[in-house]
Amino acid sequence: MCVCQTMEVGKHGKNASHTGGRGVLLEPFIHQVGGHSSMMRYDDHTVCKPLITREQRFYESLPPEMKEFTPEYKGVVSVCFEGDSDGYINLVAYPYVESEALEQEDVPERDQPRRKHSRRSLNRSGSGSEHKEERAGLASDTSESFQDTKSLKSWHSDVPFQMLDGNSSVSSEKITFNPWSLRCHKQQLSRMRSESKERKLYKFLLLENVVHHFKFPCVLDLKMGTRQHGDDASEEKAARQMKKCAQSTSSTLGVRVCGMQVYQLDTGHYLCRNKYYGRGLSIEGFRNALYQYLHNGVELRKDLFEPILSKLQSLKSVLERQASYRFYSSSLLIIYDGKDNRSETYMERRAEMRLKQVDISLPESLQDASSTEAVSFQPKVDVRMIDFAHSTFKGFRDDPTVHDGPDMGYVFGLESLINIMEQMRDENQ
């Protein structure tokens, strides 16, 4: 059993912090926009998350042609936490030792420890009240009186984040991390603390930090497919998931927004959306959300259409060849850099024009003034599949249910996404 030395999260800056010679002090991953497990930053190129054995085995058995579209799997670490005399919590990762780490294998999600005021314990008398209660749960998650606020203040981005509320207006509060990452982090600490008397070590997956190439990562998290529950889901959970799909664009498009952050070039901060916003969108609302994701506050990033479409079409081609695979409840990340050479050139030109008292109100000023430069700039774009805790394929872990053909629910979602982006591209040529 390891002994974790108490240190403030983020105290040693952006590089991995070591404790006692071999432990790595984990920091919350500030660019997490969706999901329910807390993503922790291990080092500049690596994140980690609580291990689910099915997901680990899935990463280990990925077909080679899918690896381009998934984070690199880097192994397993043991993670423990302790509170100091003031009640502050720190998480530290150590090399994995099989005899020490807590086995979380094959524990159904419904049987795992949950917070006292879980959303599942709330009254579900109607869809309207359920939506309000889930929002209330989100509010309580981010304001819960943990004694870890001191450490949370020490990890941050140099760029502020602003959450958009339900009325599409910008909240007045500016924070230095995506609010969803804070929610997930607090919930994770709560779960671990509730088990602390008996369980000291946890297994975490090490995965590639897929945004580490990006200076100002704009991230869109999309829940893919027309079905979200795994084959092993209870009837209660399957019913809940089917209801969410039926009431969202998952049923009509095979895809729904699960989270978003987009850098605004004009204000210098991120705008954020969460999964509750995404669940309530109509088809047109989904289209508008995608437009917002591709808009930097100054103009629509038309240069992103072709590289994103190319990657989506390549992924579709790969998945159509994966017979028997099902990616239930998995997500797709679309990532681009919100501030690249092209945008910096544009902002420099705007400053020059302002000094010369030139009219810069029209977006055409960017196209006219820097059309030659724009051609030479190739925007950095990435598309990655994540979250495989409910994925399966023929022969995987002796799963009793075997599916035929490719995952057409996921493919349908990709086709919808491609069609919407192609229409948007054509309308804005």
HELIX and SHEET records of a PDB file:
HELIX    1   1 THR A   53  GLU A   60  1                                   8    
HELIX    2   2 PRO A   64  PHE A   69  5                                   6    
HELIX    3   3 GLU A  109  ASP A  111  5                                   3    
HELIX    4   4 ARG A  119  SER A  121  5                                   3    
HELIX    5   5 SER A  127  SER A  143  1                                  17    
HELIX    6   6 THR A  149  LEU A  152  1                                   4    
HELIX    7   7 PRO A  179  SER A  194  1                                  16    
HELIX    8   8 GLU A  235  ALA A  246  1                                  12    
HELIX    9   9 THR A  249  LEU A  253  1                                   5    
HELIX   10  10 LYS A  275  ARG A  279  1                                   5    
HELIX   11  11 ILE A  283  TYR A  293  1                                  11    
HELIX   12  12 LYS A  302  LEU A  304  5                                   3    
HELIX   13  13 PHE A  305  LEU A  319  1                                  15    
HELIX   14  14 ASN A  341  LEU A  355  1                                  15    
HELIX   15  15 GLU A  364  SER A  376  1                                  13    
HELIX   16  16 PHE A  396  ASP A  398  5                                   3    
HELIX   17  17 MET A  408  GLU A  427  1                                  20    
SHEET    1   A 8 SER A  17  THR A  19  0                                        
SHEET    2   A 8 GLY A  23  LEU A  25 -1                                        
SHEET    3   A 8 ILE A  89  PRO A  95 -1                                        
SHEET    4   A 8 TYR A  73  GLY A  83 -1                                        
SHEET    5   A 8 TYR A 202  GLU A 208 -1                                        
SHEET    6   A 8 THR A  46  PRO A  50 -1                                        
SHEET    7   A 8 MET A  40  ASP A  43 -1                                        
SHEET    8   A 8 GLU A  27  PRO A  28 -1                                        
SHEET    1   B 6 PHE A 161  MET A 163  0                                        
SHEET    2   B 6 HIS A 269  ASN A 274  1                                        
SHEET    3   B 6 VAL A 255  GLN A 264 -1                                        
SHEET    4   B 6 PRO A 217  MET A 224 -1                                        
SHEET    5   B 6 SER A 331  ASP A 337 -1                                        
SHEET    6   B 6 VAL A 381  ILE A 386 -1                                        
SHEET    1   C 2 ARG A 326  PHE A 327  0                                        
SHEET    2   C 2 SER A 391  THR A 392 -1                                        
END                                                                             
